[in-house]
Amino acid sequence: MAIIITEECINCGACEPECPNNAIYEGGAEWRYSDGTTLKGNITTPKGEAVDADAAMQPKSMDLYYITPDKCTECTGFHDEPQCAAVCPVDCCVDDPQYRESKEDLLAKKNFLHL
């Protein structure tokens, strides 16, 4: 699974520095695979997509903080629980029903992001 930030978000930013994968961005901010990871240059994602890790990707939200599911591992391999949800004062960091991944898949994604 990945975590999603719901519309209840108050844009406090408490979640952003807690993410070990740098998967959380302020609304309107472009994201990159290389942000906070060891990925650089041309890569092939776990989904088989060829991308430039340093290329700016479209924001997932323009108004609220967002989590890119391509980098979210629910803190697997780092912590026992998602840190964004643990620090969120309004409990708006919840499981994203559109992204279901096993613990093994999440660990593999963590290993991909942090060679």
N, C-alpha and C positions, 0 to 999 in steps of 0.2 A: 504494500500500500504506500501511498504518499499522504502527506498531510495537506490540508487546504485551509486557507484563512477565510472565514465567512464574513458576511457583510456587517456583523456585529463589531468588527475591528474598529478600534478607536485611534488607530495610527500612532500608537505610543512608541513603537519601535523596540520594545523590550525583547522581542523574539529574534530580531536580526543578528545581533552579536552572539547569540547562543548556538547558532547553527554551525556544526563542524564541517559542513559541505558548502557553506556560503550559498545555500539554495533559496534564501529569503531576500527579497528586494523591496525597496520602497516603490509605491505605486508610480508608474510612468518610467521607471528606470529600466534600461536595457540590461539583459543578463548575458553572461558568457560561461561556457563550460570551464574556461581557465580560471575564473574568479575563485580563489580559495582552494584550488586543487593543483595537482601536479600536471594537468593536461596542458599541452601547448601544440600549436600548429595543426596539421591535418590529422584527424582521428576518425575512427569508426566507433560509433556509439554501441551500447549493448543491443539496441534495436536494429543494428546493421546500417545505420545512416552515416554517410561520409560527410563530415562537417569540419570547419575550421574552429578549433577550440577557442581562438581569440576573437572570433567574429561576434559582433553584437547581435543578440536575438531580440525579437519583439517582446515588450512587456506583456505579462499575463493579465495585468490589471493596470488601469491608468490612475485610479483613485485610492486604492488601498494597498497595503503591503500584500505581497503574494509570494507563494512558494512554487518554484518550478519543479514539477514532478520528475524531470530528467535528472535532477541532482539530489532529490530528497530520498534519504534512506531510513527515515524515521529514527535517525541516530544509531541505527544498527552498527555494531562494531565500535561505537564510541561510548554510549550510555545505555542504561536499562530502559529508558523511556524517551520519547521525543521531547527535547529540551524546550522547543518553542511552546508546546502545550503546557509544560511545567511552569513556565514563567509568565504566561499570558494572564493578565489581570481580569479579562472578560471571557475567558474560555472560548475563544473563537478559532483556535487551532485544533481542527478535528480531522478524523480519517476522511480521505477523499474516496467516495464510492466508485469513481471512474478509474481509479488506479489500484489494482489488487496485485500485490507481489508477495511471494513467500519470503520468509526470513533468509533463505539461501539466496534468492534473487537480490534482496536488499544488501546482503553482505557482498555479493559479486559486484553490485553497482558501487559500493563503498570502495572495494578494491580497484575498480576501474578508475574512479575519480582520484584515488590516492595511491599511485603506483609505488 
